[in-house]
Amino acid sequence: MALSGNSQQKIVTGDAGYVLEDVPHLSDYIPDLSTYPNPLQDNPAYSVVKQYFVHDDDTVAQKVVVHKNSPRGTHFRRAGPRQKVYFESDEVHACIVTCGGLCPGLNTVIRELVCGLFHMYGVKKVLGIDGGYKGFYSRNTIPLTPKVVNDIHKRGGTILGTSRGGYDTTKIVDSIQDRGINQVYIIGGDGTQQGASVIYEEIRRRELKVVVAGIPKTIDNDIPVIDKSFGFDTAVEEAQRAIAAAHVESESIENGIGLVKLMGRYSGFIAMYATLGSRDVDCCLIPESPFYLEGAGGLFEYIEKRLKEHGHMVIVIAEGAGQEMLSESLRHSDQKDASGNKLLHDVGLWISHRIKDHFSKQKKMVINLKYIDPTYMIRAIPSNASDNVCCTLLAQSAVHGAMAGYTGSTVGLVNGRHSYIPFYRINERQNKVVITDRMWARLLSSTNQPSFLTAKDVIDTDREEVPPTQSLEDNNCSDDKLVNKEILC
């Protein structure tokens, strides 16, 4: 095998096209570190499990669907406990921070990080950073123990508070160093993980024995590589409640239209899966699939046809869909939030007015439209059972990796196996619905809506959405990526 890379990339290559995109380790820049037996070997809950410890050479393939002559392809380091650890339990001083928007499961991850450190490794010193990245130098810390976090998974939000952007890397690392913190657990989305990468680089530059472990959080499921993010199942489940309400409203009145706006700035996964799950939706509009309103094959024509056939309909629209159609006077073209995200106009409200105007003025047709926006209700609820299990395993995998000295990485499911993924892979692009894929075709078949695509649109979409290292055929194998799988340790 050959090893190449720098502080950003650590690539191991082998026979038959094998590539391991490895994660940094403390020993990469601090030589002669002491190692210790993993205390789990004496823990009665774990010592009875055969082959509980993960072998150092275990890796997880990014692709599971291959042809007989395919190269072995890209792999990631398998997550889990190692026989040797690089911290003694009494030495560990950990901290946890949550950043960005709310998401179901945040409190569960916090709880399981604290309980995992305490019960599995005997770590007694864990701090919660109050108020996101800024909290490292401008807020108080919160001592965390299993007793403090015992019931927090039953609540939505985050007990640590959160904020967007505005962090000072030097001040953060100064605070970490001054407090004697040596394990930093960072829970957040792509912007947060970019910040975590910068923090790791500064810690590495100072040659500090400090692990930086990321736990990816995005309700939109727009983080690449991983199967899905925690909170997504809960969001889809809760979104169906809003769809059910819209359906009741629409079918209870003449020419009723129920319009539901769901989260999804750039990725329409929540809208797509909520639509497929509910079976009451007649049209789903997402950012990845352009659509138009007027003319043959447009949305207005489809609405009119649907109302004449059934007397009612339900439309689901993701918040980022149709932004390009908003007039320049309505579009917040130069405004951004603290995380650098472009401020979006309320497309649901806008399209509601357009539908009403079209049918009242041009078609002289009476419609009754009800607009439902459950956005903040969805992201503020506690996680469901599926996400609670997901959060527990993510947190424990992060703890195992930190104790084993792995740093500068995030943890996530890759083809059903927990893996350590370098920050640069998480930050390189956003995960989006591939509208030339089978899952989107299933949705179109379910709703019977028009695709709104011309042949030219399909060709252009293929060029945009298939990464250079993948063929379209490879991409077609990824449509079941978010289907619930057995979670394997």
C-alpha positions as CSV (number, residue, x, y, z in Angstrom):
1,M,0.0,0.0,0.0
2,A,1.0,3.6,-0.6
3,L,0.3,6.5,1.6
4,S,0.1,10.1,0.4
5,G,-1.4,13.4,1.7
6,N,-1.0,16.4,3.9
7,S,-3.0,17.9,6.8
8,Q,-6.1,18.0,4.5
9,Q,-5.9,14.7,2.7
10,K,-4.5,11.3,3.9
11,I,-4.9,8.8,1.1
12,V,-4.0,5.1,1.2
13,T,-4.0,3.2,-2.1
14,G,-3.9,-0.6,-2.6
15,D,-4.4,-3.3,-5.2
16,A,-7.3,-3.4,-7.6
17,G,-8.1,0.3,-7.3
18,Y,-8.5,0.3,-3.5
19,V,-8.5,3.8,-2.1
20,L,-8.9,4.7,1.6
21,E,-9.7,8.3,2.3
22,D,-8.3,8.1,5.8
23,V,-8.8,10.6,8.7
24,P,-6.1,12.4,10.6
25,H,-4.7,11.0,13.8
26,L,-3.0,12.7,16.8
27,S,0.1,10.6,16.1
28,D,0.4,12.3,12.7
29,Y,1.8,15.4,14.3
30,I,2.6,14.4,17.9
31,P,5.2,11.6,17.8
32,D,5.7,9.0,20.6
33,L,2.3,9.3,22.1
34,S,1.5,6.9,25.0
35,T,-1.2,4.4,24.5
36,Y,-3.4,2.6,27.1
37,P,-5.6,-0.5,27.2
38,N,-9.2,0.3,26.3
39,P,-11.2,0.3,29.6
40,L,-14.1,-1.3,27.7
41,Q,-12.2,-4.6,28.0
42,D,-13.1,-4.6,31.7
43,N,-16.6,-3.3,31.2
44,P,-19.1,-6.1,31.8
45,A,-21.5,-4.7,29.3
46,Y,-18.9,-5.0,26.5
47,S,-16.4,-7.6,27.5
48,V,-18.8,-10.4,26.7
49,V,-19.1,-9.4,23.1
50,K,-16.9,-11.4,20.8
51,Q,-14.7,-9.3,18.6
52,Y,-16.1,-6.1,20.0
53,F,-13.0,-4.1,19.1
54,V,-12.7,-2.9,15.5
55,H,-9.6,-4.0,13.7
56,D,-7.4,-1.1,12.7
57,D,-7.5,-2.2,9.0
58,D,-11.3,-2.4,8.8
59,T,-12.7,-0.1,6.2
60,V,-16.1,0.6,4.7
61,A,-16.8,0.8,0.9
62,Q,-18.5,4.0,-0.3
63,K,-20.2,2.0,-3.1
64,V,-21.9,-1.4,-2.6
65,V,-23.4,-1.8,-6.1
66,V,-20.5,-2.8,-8.4
67,H,-19.9,-4.8,-11.5
68,K,-17.7,-7.9,-11.5
69,N,-14.8,-6.0,-13.1
70,S,-15.2,-2.8,-11.0
71,P,-12.3,-1.5,-9.1
72,R,-12.6,-1.8,-5.3
73,G,-13.1,1.9,-5.1
74,T,-13.2,4.5,-2.3
75,H,-13.3,3.3,1.4
76,F,-13.5,5.1,4.7
77,R,-12.1,4.0,8.1
78,R,-14.7,1.9,10.0
79,A,-15.8,3.5,13.3
80,G,-15.8,1.7,16.6
81,P,-13.7,1.0,19.7
82,R,-10.1,0.2,19.4
83,Q,-8.0,-2.1,21.7
84,K,-5.6,0.8,22.4
85,V,-6.7,4.3,23.3
86,Y,-4.6,7.5,23.5
87,F,-6.2,9.1,26.6
88,E,-6.5,7.9,30.1
89,S,-10.0,8.4,31.5
90,D,-8.9,10.9,34.2
91,E,-7.0,12.9,31.6
92,V,-10.0,13.6,29.4
93,H,-11.6,17.0,29.6
94,A,-14.3,17.0,26.9
95,C,-16.6,19.7,25.6
96,I,-19.7,19.7,23.4
97,V,-21.0,22.5,21.2
98,T,-24.1,22.8,18.9
99,C,-24.2,25.2,16.0
100,G,-26.6,26.3,13.3
101,G,-30.4,25.7,13.1
102,L,-32.4,23.4,15.3
103,C,-32.9,19.7,14.3
104,P,-34.7,16.8,16.0
105,G,-32.2,14.7,17.9
106,L,-29.7,17.4,19.1
107,N,-30.4,16.7,22.7
108,T,-30.2,13.0,22.2
109,V,-26.7,13.3,20.7
110,I,-25.6,15.5,23.6
111,R,-27.0,13.0,26.1
112,E,-25.3,10.0,24.5
113,L,-22.0,11.8,24.2
114,V,-22.1,12.5,27.9
115,C,-23.3,9.0,28.9
116,G,-20.9,7.3,26.4
117,L,-17.9,9.2,27.8
118,F,-19.0,8.6,31.4
119,H,-20.3,5.0,31.3
120,M,-18.0,3.5,28.6
121,Y,-14.7,5.3,29.4
122,G,-15.1,6.6,32.9
123,V,-14.7,10.3,31.8
124,K,-16.0,12.7,34.5
125,K,-15.2,16.1,33.0
126,V,-17.5,17.2,30.2
127,L,-18.5,20.8,29.5
128,G,-21.3,22.1,27.4
129,I,-20.4,25.3,25.4
130,D,-23.3,27.7,25.7
131,G,-24.5,29.4,22.5
132,G,-22.6,27.8,19.6
133,Y,-19.0,28.7,18.5
134,K,-19.2,32.2,20.1
135,G,-19.8,30.5,23.4
136,F,-16.2,29.4,23.6
137,Y,-15.1,33.0,24.4
138,S,-18.3,34.9,25.1
139,R,-20.6,32.6,27.1
140,N,-20.6,30.5,30.2
141,T,-20.0,26.8,30.1
142,I,-22.4,24.2,31.5
143,P,-21.1,21.2,33.4
144,L,-22.6,18.0,32.0
145,T,-23.1,14.7,33.8
146,P,-25.4,11.8,33.1
147,K,-27.8,13.1,35.8
148,V,-28.0,16.5,34.1
149,V,-28.7,15.1,30.7
150,N,-30.9,12.2,31.7
151,D,-34.2,13.4,30.3
152,I,-33.1,15.9,27.7
153,H,-33.8,13.6,24.8
154,K,-37.5,14.0,25.5
155,R,-37.2,17.7,24.5
156,G,-36.7,19.5,21.2
157,G,-34.0,22.0,20.5
158,T,-30.7,22.0,22.3
159,I,-30.0,22.6,26.0
160,L,-26.7,24.2,25.1
161,G,-28.2,26.8,22.8
162,T,-27.0,27.6,19.3
163,S,-25.9,30.4,17.0
164,R,-24.9,30.9,13.4
165,G,-21.5,32.0,12.1
166,G,-19.4,34.8,13.7
167,Y,-16.7,32.7,15.2
168,D,-13.1,33.6,15.8
169,T,-10.8,30.6,15.3
170,T,-7.9,32.0,17.3
171,K,-10.2,32.9,20.2
172,I,-11.8,29.5,20.1
173,V,-8.6,27.5,20.2
174,D,-7.2,29.9,22.8
175,S,-10.2,29.1,25.0
176,I,-9.8,25.3,24.3
177,Q,-6.1,25.5,25.3
178,D,-6.8,27.7,28.4
179,R,-9.5,25.5,29.7
180,G,-7.4,22.3,29.3
181,I,-9.9,20.8,26.9
182,N,-8.6,17.9,24.9
183,Q,-11.7,16.5,23.2
184,V,-14.0,18.8,21.2
185,Y,-17.3,17.4,19.9
186,I,-19.0,19.7,17.3
187,I,-22.6,19.1,16.2
188,G,-23.7,21.0,13.2
189,G,-24.3,21.2,9.4
190,D,-21.9,21.8,6.5
191,G,-21.1,25.4,7.6
192,T,-20.4,24.1,11.2
193,Q,-18.2,21.3,9.9
194,Q,-16.2,23.8,7.8
195,G,-15.6,25.7,11.0
196,A,-14.6,22.5,12.7
197,S,-12.1,21.8,10.0
198,V,-10.5,25.3,10.5
199,I,-10.4,24.7,14.2
200,Y,-8.7,21.4,13.7
201,E,-6.1,22.9,11.4
202,E,-5.2,25.6,14.1
203,I,-5.0,22.9,16.8
204,R,-2.7,20.9,14.5
205,R,-0.6,23.9,13.8
206,R,-0.1,24.4,17.6
207,E,0.6,20.7,18.0
208,L,-2.0,20.3,20.7
209,K,-3.1,16.9,21.9
210,V,-6.7,17.8,21.2
211,V,-9.2,15.7,19.2
212,V,-11.8,17.5,17.0
213,A,-14.8,15.2,16.3
214,G,-17.7,16.3,14.2
215,I,-21.2,14.9,14.2
216,P,-23.1,16.0,11.1
217,K,-26.5,17.6,11.6
218,T,-28.8,18.8,8.9
219,I,-32.6,18.4,8.8
220,D,-32.4,18.8,5.0
221,N,-30.2,15.7,4.6
222,D,-27.9,17.7,2.3
223,I,-24.6,16.4,3.7
224,P,-22.8,14.2,1.1
225,V,-21.2,10.7,1.6
226,I,-23.4,9.7,4.6
227,D,-26.6,7.6,4.1
228,K,-28.7,10.1,5.9
229,S,-28.5,12.6,8.8
230,F,-30.1,12.3,12.1
231,G,-33.5,14.1,12.4
232,F,-34.4,13.4,8.9
233,D,-36.8,10.5,9.7
234,T,-38.5,12.7,12.3
235,A,-38.8,15.6,9.9
236,V,-40.4,13.4,7.2
237,E,-42.8,11.8,9.8
238,E,-43.9,15.2,11.1
239,A,-44.2,16.7,7.6
240,Q,-46.8,14.1,6.8
241,R,-49.0,15.5,9.6
242,A,-49.1,18.8,7.8
243,I,-49.8,17.1,4.5
244,A,-52.6,15.1,6.1
245,A,-54.1,18.4,7.4
246,A,-53.8,20.0,3.9
247,H,-55.5,16.9,2.4
248,V,-58.5,17.2,4.8
249,E,-58.8,20.9,4.1
250,S,-58.7,20.5,0.4
251,E,-61.2,17.6,0.0
252,S,-63.7,19.3,2.3
253,I,-64.4,22.2,0.0
254,E,-65.1,22.8,-3.7
255,N,-61.9,23.2,-5.8
256,G,-59.8,23.0,-2.6
257,I,-56.0,23.2,-2.8
258,G,-53.8,22.4,0.2
259,L,-50.4,23.9,-0.2
260,V,-47.6,22.8,2.2
261,K,-44.2,24.4,2.3
262,L,-41.4,22.1,3.8
263,M,-37.8,22.7,4.5
264,G,-35.2,22.2,1.8
265,R,-33.1,25.2,0.8
266,Y,-31.1,23.4,-1.9
267,S,-32.1,19.7,-1.4
268,G,-35.7,18.4,-1.7
269,F,-35.3,15.2,0.3
270,I,-37.9,16.0,3.0
271,A,-40.5,17.0,0.4
272,M,-39.8,14.0,-1.7
273,Y,-39.9,11.4,1.1
274,A,-42.9,13.0,2.8
275,T,-44.7,12.9,-0.6
276,L,-43.9,9.3,-1.1
277,G,-44.8,8.4,2.5
278,S,-48.2,10.2,2.5
279,R,-49.7,9.2,-0.9
280,D,-52.0,12.2,-0.6
281,V,-49.9,14.6,-2.6
282,D,-50.7,15.5,-6.2
283,C,-47.6,17.6,-7.0
284,C,-44.2,17.9,-5.3
285,L,-41.9,20.8,-6.2
286,I,-38.2,20.8,-5.2
287,P,-35.2,23.0,-5.8
288,E,-33.5,20.3,-8.0
289,S,-36.4,20.1,-10.5
290,P,-37.2,23.3,-12.4
291,F,-40.8,24.0,-13.1
292,Y,-42.9,26.7,-14.8
293,L,-46.3,28.0,-14.2
294,E,-48.0,29.0,-17.4
295,G,-48.4,27.4,-20.8
296,A,-48.8,23.8,-22.0
297,G,-47.4,21.3,-19.5
298,G,-47.1,24.0,-16.8
299,L,-48.2,23.9,-13.2
300,F,-51.4,26.0,-13.8
301,E,-52.5,23.6,-16.5
302,Y,-51.9,20.6,-14.3
303,I,-53.8,22.2,-11.3
304,E,-56.8,22.9,-13.6
305,K,-56.8,19.3,-14.9
306,R,-56.5,17.9,-11.4
307,L,-59.3,20.0,-10.0
308,K,-61.6,19.1,-12.8
309,E,-60.9,15.4,-12.3
310,H,-60.9,15.1,-8.5
311,G,-62.3,18.4,-7.2
312,H,-59.3,19.0,-4.9
313,M,-55.5,18.6,-4.7
314,V,-52.5,18.8,-2.4
315,I,-49.2,20.5,-3.4
316,V,-45.9,20.2,-1.5
317,I,-43.2,22.7,-2.2
318,A,-39.7,22.8,-0.7
319,E,-38.6,26.3,0.5
320,G,-35.8,26.5,-2.1
321,A,-38.0,25.6,-5.1
322,G,-38.8,28.1,-7.7
323,Q,-36.6,30.8,-6.3
324,E,-35.4,31.7,-9.8
325,M,-38.9,32.6,-10.8
326,L,-39.4,35.2,-8.2
327,S,-39.2,38.8,-9.5
328,E,-36.1,40.7,-8.7
329,S,-38.1,43.0,-6.5
330,L,-39.1,40.1,-4.3
331,R,-35.8,38.2,-4.3
332,H,-33.3,38.8,-1.4
333,S,-30.5,38.6,-3.9
334,D,-27.8,40.3,-1.8
335,Q,-28.9,39.4,1.7
336,K,-27.4,36.5,3.7
337,D,-27.8,35.1,7.2
338,A,-24.9,34.8,9.8
339,S,-23.9,31.5,8.3
340,G,-23.5,32.9,4.8
341,N,-26.7,31.3,3.5
342,K,-28.7,33.4,1.0
343,L,-32.0,34.6,2.4
344,L,-34.9,33.0,0.5
345,H,-38.2,34.6,-0.2
346,D,-41.3,32.8,1.0
347,V,-42.0,30.8,-2.2
348,G,-45.1,29.2,-0.6
349,L,-46.7,32.5,0.0
350,W,-45.7,33.8,-3.5
351,I,-47.0,30.8,-5.4
352,S,-50.2,30.9,-3.4
353,H,-50.9,34.4,-4.7
354,R,-49.9,33.4,-8.2
355,I,-52.3,30.4,-8.2
356,K,-55.2,32.5,-6.8
357,D,-54.6,35.4,-9.3
358,H,-54.4,33.0,-12.3
359,F,-57.6,31.2,-11.6
360,S,-59.7,34.2,-10.4
361,K,-58.6,36.6,-13.2
362,Q,-57.7,34.4,-16.2
363,K,-59.9,31.3,-15.7
364,K,-62.7,33.0,-13.7
365,M,-62.7,29.8,-11.6
366,V,-63.3,29.8,-7.9
367,I,-60.6,28.0,-5.9
368,N,-60.1,27.6,-2.1
369,L,-56.4,27.5,-1.3
370,K,-55.1,26.8,2.2
371,Y,-51.4,27.5,2.8
372,I,-49.7,25.6,5.6
373,D,-46.1,26.3,6.7
374,P,-45.0,23.9,9.5
375,T,-41.3,24.6,9.1
376,Y,-40.4,25.6,12.6
377,M,-42.8,23.2,14.2
378,I,-41.0,20.3,12.5
379,R,-37.5,21.2,13.4
380,A,-38.3,22.0,17.1
381,I,-39.8,18.6,18.0
382,P,-38.0,15.8,19.8
383,S,-36.7,13.0,17.7
384,N,-38.6,9.8,17.1
385,A,-37.5,6.3,18.0
386,S,-35.6,5.7,14.7
387,D,-33.6,8.9,15.1
388,N,-33.0,8.3,18.8
389,V,-31.2,5.1,17.8
390,C,-29.3,6.8,15.1
391,C,-28.2,9.6,17.4
392,T,-27.1,7.1,20.1
393,L,-24.9,5.2,17.7
394,L,-23.4,8.3,16.1
395,A,-22.5,9.7,19.5
396,Q,-20.9,6.4,20.7
397,S,-18.9,6.1,17.4
398,A,-17.7,9.7,17.9
399,V,-16.5,8.9,21.4
400,H,-14.8,5.7,20.3
401,G,-12.9,7.6,17.6
402,A,-11.9,10.4,19.9
403,M,-10.5,8.0,22.6
404,A,-8.6,6.2,19.8
405,G,-6.9,9.4,18.7
406,Y,-8.8,10.0,15.4
407,T,-9.3,13.7,14.8
408,G,-10.2,16.2,12.0
409,S,-13.2,14.1,10.9
410,T,-16.9,13.5,11.2
411,V,-18.8,10.3,11.8
412,G,-21.7,8.9,9.8
413,L,-23.3,5.9,8.2
414,V,-21.8,4.8,4.9
415,N,-23.8,2.0,3.4
416,G,-25.2,1.0,6.8
417,R,-21.8,1.0,8.6
418,H,-20.5,3.8,10.9
419,S,-17.4,5.4,9.5
420,Y,-15.0,8.2,10.1
421,I,-15.0,10.6,7.2
422,P,-12.5,13.4,6.7
423,F,-13.9,17.0,6.9
424,Y,-13.0,17.8,3.3
425,R,-15.4,15.2,2.0
426,I,-18.2,16.5,4.1
427,N,-17.5,20.1,2.9
428,E,-16.9,19.5,-0.8
429,R,-20.5,19.7,-2.0
430,Q,-24.1,19.3,-1.0
431,N,-26.2,16.2,-1.3
432,K,-29.1,16.7,-3.7
433,V,-32.0,14.8,-5.2
434,V,-30.9,13.4,-8.6
435,I,-34.0,14.0,-10.7
436,T,-32.8,11.6,-13.4
437,D,-32.7,8.9,-10.7
438,R,-35.2,6.1,-10.0
439,M,-36.4,7.6,-6.7
440,W,-37.6,10.8,-8.4
441,A,-39.2,8.6,-11.1
442,R,-41.1,6.8,-8.4
443,L,-42.4,10.1,-7.0
444,L,-43.6,11.2,-10.5
445,S,-45.3,7.8,-10.9
446,S,-46.9,8.2,-7.4
447,T,-48.3,11.7,-8.0
448,N,-48.9,11.6,-11.8
449,Q,-47.5,15.1,-12.0
450,P,-45.7,16.3,-15.1
451,S,-41.9,16.3,-14.8
452,F,-41.7,19.8,-16.2
453,L,-38.5,18.7,-18.0
454,T,-37.6,18.9,-21.7
455,A,-35.0,16.5,-23.2
456,K,-32.5,19.4,-23.1
457,D,-33.2,19.8,-19.4
458,V,-32.5,16.2,-18.7
459,I,-29.1,16.4,-20.5
460,D,-28.1,19.5,-18.7
461,T,-29.2,18.0,-15.4
462,D,-27.1,14.9,-16.0
463,R,-24.0,17.1,-16.6
464,E,-24.6,19.1,-13.4
465,E,-25.5,16.3,-11.0
466,V,-23.2,13.4,-11.9
467,P,-19.8,14.0,-10.2
468,P,-16.7,13.6,-12.5
469,T,-15.7,10.4,-10.8
470,Q,-19.1,8.7,-11.3
471,S,-21.0,7.6,-14.3
472,L,-24.7,8.0,-14.7
473,E,-25.1,4.3,-14.2
474,D,-23.2,4.5,-10.9
475,N,-25.5,7.4,-9.9
476,N,-28.6,5.3,-10.6
477,C,-27.4,2.8,-8.0
478,S,-27.8,5.5,-5.3
479,D,-31.5,6.0,-5.4
480,D,-32.1,3.8,-2.4
481,K,-29.5,5.5,-0.3
482,L,-32.0,6.9,2.2
483,V,-34.2,3.8,2.6
484,N,-34.1,2.6,6.1
485,K,-31.4,0.0,6.5
486,E,-30.3,-2.3,9.3
487,I,-27.8,-0.3,11.3
488,L,-24.7,-2.3,11.8
489,C,-22.0,-1.5,14.3
